[in-house]
Amino acid sequence: MSIKRKALLIQAAGGSVVLALAMQPVFIMGYGSYVWILFTALILFFATGADFKKIPSIIASFACGLAWAALNGILMGALSGAPMWVSGILLTILMVFSILTVHENLLRDSIVGNIPSLFMGFALTIFMTSGHALAPAINQIHLLAFFTAGIVMSVLLVLVGGFFCTMLLGKDWPKHVYGGIE
């Protein structure tokens, strides 16, 4: 067995024990129904390369997502008498545009430029405040469908953004964004 495989097995064994023990306070304090939120943090941490230096950005960006969601809630309340498309479509367009403009464009290299973490905070806040207790019961098939729909939305966001960048900036725009050309 290679050293790499051994190391990965050791990490898996140690990590599983530590994780199981570390989540116990959530159960002890009576918040066992929310233990899944711990796993969203794991997702973000590992998706960003398990880089300890990124932890402040993960947390700060998540907090920004909470703030953006609060603003979204305030605006939805203010628009409660408007037609559904205003809060359901127009407000969504404005919020996503604002978030991406501020955090991916203007603050990209700052502590609050972690877009996945920001959107996780945004989404979890909407989930927690949307009256989910009155929502229809869902199962794992629903979760998979919603998750897959989220992936499709992510792909569409990238493809449509890339299409418009190519249309407006030319085919070499990725070199300027990802290749280090200013």
C-alpha positions in Angstrom: 0.0 0.0 0.0 1.4 3.4 -1.0 2.1 6.1 1.6 -0.4 8.3 0.0 -3.2 5.6 0.4 -2.1 5.0 4.0 -2.2 8.7 4.7 -5.6 9.1 3.2 -6.9 6.1 5.3 -5.5 7.6 8.5 -7.0 11.0 7.7 -10.4 9.3 7.0 -10.3 7.4 10.3 -9.2 10.3 12.4 -11.4 12.7 10.6 -14.5 10.6 11.1 -14.0 10.3 14.8 -13.2 14.0 15.3 -16.2 15.0 13.2 -18.6 12.8 15.1 -17.3 14.2 18.4 -17.1 17.8 17.3 -20.8 17.9 16.3 -22.0 16.5 19.7 -22.4 20.0 21.3 -25.0 20.8 18.6 -27.1 17.8 19.8 -26.5 18.5 23.5 -27.7 22.1 23.1 -30.9 20.8 21.4 -30.1 21.9 17.9 -29.7 18.4 16.4 -32.1 19.3 13.6 -29.6 21.8 12.3 -26.5 19.6 12.3 -26.6 19.6 8.5 -25.5 23.2 8.6 -22.1 22.0 9.8 -21.8 20.0 6.7 -22.4 23.0 4.5 -19.3 24.5 6.1 -17.4 21.4 5.3 -18.5 21.6 1.7 -17.2 25.1 1.4 -13.9 24.4 3.2 -13.1 21.4 1.0 -14.4 23.0 -2.2 -12.0 25.9 -1.7 -9.1 23.5 -1.4 -9.0 22.9 2.4 -6.8 25.9 2.7 -6.7 27.2 6.3 -5.7 30.7 5.0 -9.1 30.9 3.3 -11.1 30.3 6.5 -11.4 34.1 7.4 -12.7 34.7 3.8 -15.1 31.8 4.0 -16.6 33.1 7.3 -16.6 36.8 6.3 -18.2 36.1 2.9 -20.8 33.8 4.5 -21.7 36.7 6.9 -22.0 39.0 3.8 -24.4 36.5 2.3 -26.5 36.7 5.5 -26.6 40.5 5.2 -27.5 40.3 1.5 -30.3 37.9 2.4 -31.6 40.2 5.1 -31.7 43.1 2.6 -33.5 40.7 0.1 -36.0 40.0 2.9 -36.6 43.7 3.5 -37.0 44.4 -0.2 -39.4 41.5 -0.6 -41.5 42.9 2.3 -41.5 46.3 0.7 -42.6 44.8 -2.6 -45.2 42.5 -1.1 -48.1 44.4 -2.8 -46.3 44.3 -6.2 -47.0 41.7 -8.9 -45.2 38.4 -8.2 -42.7 38.9 -11.1 -41.4 42.0 -9.4 -40.2 40.2 -6.3 -39.7 36.8 -7.9 -37.8 37.8 -11.0 -36.8 41.5 -11.0 -35.6 41.5 -7.4 -33.7 38.2 -7.9 -32.0 39.8 -11.0 -31.1 42.9 -9.0 -29.8 41.0 -6.0 -27.7 38.6 -8.0 -26.3 41.4 -10.1 -25.5 43.5 -7.1 -23.9 40.6 -5.2 -21.7 39.6 -8.1 -20.8 43.2 -9.0 -19.8 44.1 -5.5 -18.1 40.9 -4.4 -16.8 39.2 -7.5 -16.0 42.4 -9.4 -15.1 45.1 -6.8 -14.1 43.0 -3.8 -12.8 39.9 -5.6 -9.4 39.8 -3.9 -10.7 40.9 -0.5 -11.7 38.9 2.5 -15.4 39.1 1.3 -14.7 37.9 -2.2 -15.5 34.2 -1.7 -18.6 33.9 -3.9 -19.5 30.2 -3.0 -19.5 31.1 0.7 -21.5 34.2 0.1 -24.2 32.4 -1.8 -24.3 29.7 0.8 -25.0 32.3 3.5 -27.6 33.9 1.3 -29.3 30.6 0.4 -29.3 29.2 4.0 -30.8 32.5 5.3 -33.6 32.3 2.7 -34.2 28.7 3.7 -34.3 29.5 7.4 -36.7 32.5 6.9 -39.0 31.2 4.2 -41.5 29.4 6.3 -40.2 26.0 5.5 -42.1 24.5 8.3 -45.3 25.0 6.2 -43.6 23.7 3.0 -44.5 20.3 1.6 -42.4 17.4 3.0 -39.5 16.4 0.8 -37.3 13.3 0.5 -33.9 12.5 -0.8 -35.1 12.5 -4.4 -36.4 16.0 -4.0 -33.1 17.0 -2.4 -31.2 15.5 -5.3 -33.4 17.3 -7.8 -33.0 20.6 -6.0 -29.2 20.1 -5.8 -29.0 19.2 -9.4 -31.1 22.2 -10.3 -28.6 24.3 -8.3 -25.8 22.9 -10.4 -27.7 23.6 -13.6 -28.2 27.2 -12.4 -24.5 27.4 -11.7 -23.6 26.2 -15.2 -26.1 28.5 -16.8 -24.7 31.4 -14.8 -21.2 30.7 -16.1 -22.2 29.9 -19.7 -24.5 32.9 -20.1 -21.9 35.2 -18.5 -19.2 33.8 -20.8 -21.5 34.2 -23.8 -22.1 37.9 -23.1 -18.4 38.5 -22.3 -17.4 36.9 -25.6 -20.1 39.0 -27.4 -19.1 42.2 -25.7 -15.4 41.8 -25.0 -14.2 39.4 -27.6 -13.0 35.8 -27.5 -9.8 36.6 -25.5 -11.7 37.9 -22.4 -10.8 34.8 -20.3 -7.1 35.6 -20.5 -7.8 38.9 -18.8 -10.0 37.4 -16.1 -8.1 34.1 -15.5 -4.8 34.6 -17.2 -3.5 37.5 -15.1 -3.6 40.1 -18.0 -5.0 43.4 -16.7 
